[in-house]
Amino acid sequence: MTNINQLSSMDTLSGGDLLAVWAQNNGDTRKAAMSLVASYVTGTIELPVDISRSQYSAPSATGFTVVVSSPNTWLVLSPTNAFAAGTIVLPAGVPDLSMVSIVTTQAITALTVSTSGAAIVGAPTTAAANTAFTMRYDAVTNSWYPENQNFLNATPFALTLLDDPDAATARTTLGATTVGGSVFTAATAAAAQQAMDTEIGVDVQAFDADLTALAGLAANGMISRTGAGTAAVRTITAGAGISITNGDGVAGNPTITSTDVLQNLIATDIAAIANAINTTGKAAGKMIWDTTNSKIKVATGALAADTWVDADGTNPVTPV
């Protein structure tokens, strides 16, 4: 039915309009304002919390501060330029589950989200252009937490890349317009190596097991290839009748001296038991030249007191 007891209809309602209600506690019919009924409904029924108002701000300088006036607000942040720093202050003393959504049309390198009397947990610290995030309040912990966050905690350099309009500009930002660009567009690995001046056999040495073996040597000395992919350190060592100086080559070129070359000595030195010819390097068969008698003398033993004789075994000289 379209009419109730022939009452006139209304197209709009206001908070001051009255409704007839039965007062259970009083047992009679009374009147209640629409605003009172609305308050009762919102206080009794668990309604979802959602954005219910908007706020617009257009900061014109870096270091700006924008205060969100009320909870459940959509803040449209439209800075006049990309700025190095900015602060957004969330409302204080708000009901549980209150939320604030924020969108920015310009990049903010250092973004601060703050409030009074509550904690801020996990809020973004930087913003790229045309990104948004939401913070929701939890009364139990007295903290604001991020919800549906898509702000990027990007570095200043990353932000310069994010706002590049095309690939060519991005390559310029990355410094890839010359060598880097050639690498990105190289059709093969060999072409990329040429662009980077790392072509094997031209700019760099190819992997070689022998070179790896050489790199693994730690001792001083001369290097010898001992097999495929193996190497060792060697040193020149003395043999019979040979004296070696600086055999490993560290201090300079090795010096090789033959100790069997006849030494020239006078007869009195040969006969002196303390002379170096008798105390150092003496051996049976060692030969020296006796300049006094113009003869070869041969040692009969290695001891300092062992006799020297002529090559035919005559004319013995025993050092004393």
C-alpha positions in Angstrom: 0.0 0.0 0.0 1.3 3.5 -0.9 -0.4 5.4 2.0 -0.3 4.9 5.7 -3.4 6.4 7.3 -3.5 9.0 4.6 -0.1 10.5 5.8 1.7 12.8 3.4 4.9 11.4 1.9 8.5 12.9 2.2 11.2 12.9 -0.4 14.1 13.7 2.0 14.9 13.2 5.6 16.9 15.3 8.1 18.4 14.7 11.5 15.6 16.7 13.2 12.8 14.7 11.6 10.8 12.6 14.2 9.8 9.0 14.2 7.2 7.4 16.3 8.6 4.6 18.5 7.3 2.4 21.2 9.3 2.9 24.4 9.6 -0.5 26.0 10.8 0.7 29.4 7.9 3.3 29.6 5.2 1.3 28.0 4.0 4.0 25.8 4.5 5.6 22.4 7.1 8.4 22.1 9.0 10.3 19.4 12.7 10.1 18.4 14.7 12.3 16.1 16.3 10.8 13.0 19.7 11.8 14.3 19.1 9.8 17.5 18.1 6.7 15.5 21.1 7.0 13.2 23.4 7.2 16.3 21.7 4.1 17.8 22.2 2.2 14.5 25.9 3.0 14.1 26.6 2.3 17.7 24.8 -1.1 17.7 25.5 -2.6 14.2 29.1 -3.5 13.2 29.4 -1.5 10.0 32.6 -1.7 7.9 35.0 1.2 8.3 35.7 2.8 4.9 36.9 6.1 3.4 34.1 8.6 3.9 35.7 12.0 3.1 38.4 13.5 0.9 41.1 16.1 1.4 43.2 17.8 -1.2 46.6 19.4 -0.7 49.1 20.9 -3.2 52.5 21.5 -1.5 54.7 23.9 -3.3 58.1 23.5 -1.6 60.3 20.7 -0.3 60.1 19.9 3.4 56.3 20.4 3.4 53.9 19.2 6.1 50.3 18.1 5.4 48.0 17.4 8.4 45.2 14.9 7.7 42.2 16.6 9.4 39.9 13.6 10.1 40.0 9.8 10.1 38.7 7.8 7.2 40.0 10.4 4.8 41.4 10.0 1.2 44.2 12.5 1.0 45.0 13.5 -2.6 48.5 14.9 -2.5 49.4 16.9 -5.6 52.8 18.6 -5.1 53.7 21.3 -7.6 57.0 19.3 -8.3 58.9 16.3 -7.2 60.3 17.2 -3.8 63.2 15.9 -1.8 61.3 15.7 1.5 57.8 15.9 2.9 55.8 14.9 6.0 52.2 13.6 6.4 50.6 13.9 9.9 47.9 11.4 10.6 44.9 12.4 12.8 45.2 11.8 16.6 42.6 10.3 19.0 40.8 8.4 16.4 38.5 5.3 16.8 39.7 1.8 16.3 40.0 0.7 12.7 40.2 4.3 11.4 42.0 4.6 8.1 43.7 7.2 5.9 44.5 6.6 2.2 47.1 8.7 0.5 47.9 9.2 -3.2 50.7 11.4 -4.5 51.0 12.7 -8.1 54.7 13.6 -7.6 57.8 11.7 -6.3 58.8 12.4 -2.7 62.4 11.2 -2.1 62.3 11.3 1.8 58.7 10.8 3.0 57.8 10.9 6.8 54.5 9.7 8.2 53.9 10.8 11.8 51.1 11.3 14.3 50.6 12.5 17.9 50.2 10.0 20.7 50.4 6.8 18.6 53.0 4.7 16.9 53.6 4.5 13.2 54.6 1.0 12.0 55.9 0.2 8.6 55.0 3.4 6.8 56.8 4.0 3.5 59.8 6.3 3.6 59.8 7.3 -0.1 57.3 7.7 -2.8 57.3 7.5 -6.6 54.9 9.5 -8.7 51.3 8.3 -9.0 51.4 5.7 -6.2 49.2 5.3 -3.1 49.1 3.6 0.3 46.7 3.2 3.2 47.3 3.3 7.0 44.8 1.8 9.5 44.7 2.5 13.2 44.6 -0.3 15.8 43.4 0.8 19.3 44.8 -2.2 21.1 48.4 -1.4 20.3 47.7 2.3 19.7 49.5 2.1 16.4 49.0 2.9 12.7 49.8 0.0 10.3 50.1 -0.1 6.5 47.3 -1.6 4.5 47.4 -2.3 0.7 50.8 -0.5 0.5 52.3 0.0 -2.9 54.7 2.8 -2.2 58.3 1.8 -3.0 61.1 2.3 -0.6 63.3 3.2 -3.5 66.6 5.0 -3.6 66.9 8.5 -5.1 68.5 7.0 -8.2 65.7 4.4 -8.6 63.2 7.2 -8.5 65.0 8.9 -11.3 64.6 5.7 -13.3 60.9 5.2 -12.4 59.8 8.5 -13.9 61.6 8.0 -17.2 58.9 8.1 -20.0 60.6 5.7 -22.4 63.4 3.2 -22.9 65.8 5.7 -24.5 65.5 8.0 -21.5 66.0 5.0 -19.1 69.2 4.0 -21.0 70.5 7.5 -20.5 69.7 7.4 -16.8 71.5 4.1 -16.6 74.5 5.4 -18.5 73.8 2.8 -21.2 73.7 5.1 -24.3 77.2 4.1 -25.5 78.9 0.9 -24.5 76.0 -0.2 -22.3 73.6 0.4 -25.2 75.7 -1.8 -27.5 75.7 -4.5 -24.9 71.9 -4.4 -24.5 71.4 -4.6 -28.2 74.1 -7.2 -29.0 72.8 -10.2 -30.9 75.3 -12.7 -29.6 77.6 -13.2 -26.7 80.6 -12.5 -29.0 79.2 -9.1 -30.0 78.6 -8.2 -26.4 82.2 -9.1 -25.5 83.4 -6.9 -28.4 81.3 -4.0 -27.1 82.8 -4.4 -23.6 86.4 -4.9 -24.8 86.4 -8.4 -23.3 86.7 -10.4 -26.5 88.5 -13.7 -25.7 91.9 -13.9 -27.5 91.8 -10.2 -28.3 91.2 -8.3 -25.0 91.4 -11.1 -22.4 93.2 -14.4 -22.1 91.0 -17.5 -22.5 90.8 -19.9 -19.5 93.8 -22.1 -19.5 94.6 -24.9 -17.0 98.4 -24.1 -17.2 97.8 -20.5 -16.2 95.6 -21.7 -13.3 98.5 -23.9 -12.2 100.9 -21.0 -12.4 98.6 -18.8 -10.3 98.5 -21.5 -7.7 102.3 -21.4 -7.0 103.4 -19.7 -3.8 107.1 -20.6 -3.4 110.0 -18.6 -4.8 112.0 -20.0 -7.6 111.9 -20.9 -11.3 108.6 -22.2 -12.8 108.5 -25.5 -14.6 105.6 -27.0 -16.5 105.4 -30.5 -15.1 102.4 -31.7 -17.1 99.1 -30.7 -18.6 97.7 -28.1 -16.2 100.4 -28.6 -13.6 103.5 -26.6 -12.6 106.1 -26.6 -9.9 108.8 -24.3 -8.5 112.4 -25.4 -9.2 115.9 -24.1 -8.2 119.3 -24.7 -9.6 121.3 -26.9 -7.2 125.0 -27.6 -7.0 126.5 -30.9 -8.1 130.0 -32.4 -7.9 132.5 -29.8 -8.9 129.9 -27.1 -9.3 129.1 -24.1 -7.0 125.8 -22.3 -7.3 125.0 -18.8 -6.1 121.3 -17.5 -6.0 120.0 -20.8 -7.4 116.3 -19.7 -7.1 116.9 -16.4 -9.0 115.1 -14.3 -6.4 118.1 -12.0 -5.7 119.3 -11.9 -9.3 120.6 -14.2 -12.0 122.0 -17.6 -10.7 125.7 -17.9 -10.9 127.3 -21.2 -11.7 131.0 -21.8 -10.9 133.1 -24.9 -11.6 135.0 -25.9 -8.5 137.2 -28.3 -10.6 139.1 -25.6 -12.4 142.7 -25.8 -11.2 143.5 -23.3 -8.5 146.9 -21.7 -8.5 148.7 -22.0 -5.2 152.3 -21.6 -4.1 154.0 -24.6 -2.5 153.9 -23.2 1.1 150.1 -22.7 0.9 149.6 -26.3 -0.2 151.7 -27.5 2.7 149.9 -25.3 5.3 147.2 -27.4 7.0 145.2 -24.3 8.0 145.1 -23.0 4.4 141.6 -23.0 2.8 142.8 -25.4 0.1 143.1 -28.0 2.8 140.0 -27.0 4.9 137.4 -26.2 2.3 136.2 -28.4 -0.5 139.1 -30.8 -0.4 138.4 -34.3 -1.8 140.3 -37.3 -3.0 141.3 -36.6 -6.6 141.0 -32.9 -6.4 143.7 -31.2 -8.5 145.5 -27.9 -8.0 148.4 -26.2 -9.8 151.7 -25.8 -7.8 153.0 -22.5 -9.2 156.3 -22.9 -7.3 157.2 -26.2 -8.9 155.0 -25.8 -12.1 153.3 -29.1 -11.4 149.8 -30.5 -10.9 149.2 -31.7 -7.3 146.4 -34.3 -6.5 144.8 -34.7 -3.1 144.8 -38.2 -1.8 141.9 -37.6 0.7 139.4 -35.2 2.0 141.0 -34.5 5.3 143.1 -31.3 5.8 146.2 -33.5 6.7 145.8 -35.8 3.7 148.8 -35.7 1.4 149.1 -34.0 -2.0 151.1 -35.8 -4.7 152.3 -35.1 -8.2 150.1 -36.5 -11.0 152.4 -39.6 -11.2 152.1 -40.2 -7.4 155.5 -38.8 -6.6 156.8 -35.9 -4.5 154.2 -36.1 -1.6 153.4 -33.0 0.4 151.7 -33.5 3.7 150.1 -30.4 5.2 151.2 -29.5 8.8 
